[in-house]
Amino acid sequence: MTRKEKDRQFHIISSGQQSWETFCSITARVHEEVDAIHLREKKWSASELISAISLLSEQGVPLRKIIVNERIDVAHMMRTKGVQLAYHAAPPSMVRRTFPNLQIGCSVHSLAHAVQAETMGADWLLYGHVFPTDSKPGIPARGLSLLFDMVEHVSIPVIALGGVTPENTEEVMATGVAGIAVLSGVFLAQDPLIAAKEYRNKLMI
């Protein structure tokens, strides 16, 4: 595997449709194929998030791969890789000052927001949705041209999200993004491990 292939990031995001036990079971099977695991569960309590992260760690999933969405406190207490902030969350600069050991990702939906997030200290950007997706019904996809523009205007890694499949992964990577993120493509797949391997193989091309 070349340096370029190693640098291509593969993120997976929890579905919001599964119990923490099911999420952990799938993650334990696929984690060796992925670079980052986003725990995005808006309905889970802090206790449930902590239980899930503890179980993942017991099952051999490295904490350095786990990213907690929104819950900065949980990410800090559990010493995970970092936190993913939504557009309405605390500014990354404030998070950086208070929790200097956390890496910070920002979810962005426009070029202006992306530039602002980088200026305020984000380590990476999660941008989407690139293609139509069932998780965003009725909301038009933003497309590849906007993704390309974003990559051209920021220097931190951009991860593409939304409707990314093994079949269109090469097309997405051609924009210059650092990697892809998928939700249903792995966690809701008939065989999550086979699905994860298929995405990883596409990223190695």
ZITA-V679500 format. One line per field, one symbol per residue. ss: DSSP state (H for helix, E for strand, L for the rest). phi: phi as a letter, one per 20 degrees, with the letter a starting at -180 (. if undefined). psi: psi as a letter, one per 20 degrees, with the letter a starting at -180 (. if undefined). A space follows every 50 residues. Layout:
ss: ???
phi: ???
psi: ???
//
This chain:
ss: LLHHHHHLEEEEELLLLLLHHHHHHHHHHHHHHLLEEEELLLLLLHHHHH HHHHHHHHLLLLHHHEEEELLHHHHHHHLLLEEEELLLLLLHHHHHHHLL LLEEEEEELLHHHHHHHHHLLLLEEEEELLLLLHHHLLLLLLHHHHHHHH HHHLLLEEEEELLLLLLLHHHHHLLLLLEEEELHHHHLLLLHHHHHHHHH HHHLL
phi: .egfffffecdccfemccffffgffffffdffecdbceedcfeefgffff fffffgffenefffeeceemffffgffelfgrcddffeeffgfffffecf eeecdceccbfffffffffeofebcdcaefdgbffcfndffeneffffgf gfdcdefddecomfcgfdgffffffnfercccdfgdfdffcgffffffff fffef
psi: prgghhioqoqqpqhjjqrhggghggghhihiirhqopnnnhiqrhgggg gghgggghjjpphiippppgnhgggghilrgbqpprhjaqphhggghhmi ipqpqppqjrgghggggghjjqhrpopapgrqqhimpipqqhrhghgggg hhiqirppppqojprhhjghgghiijriaqpqehhghjqgnhgggghggg hhii.
//
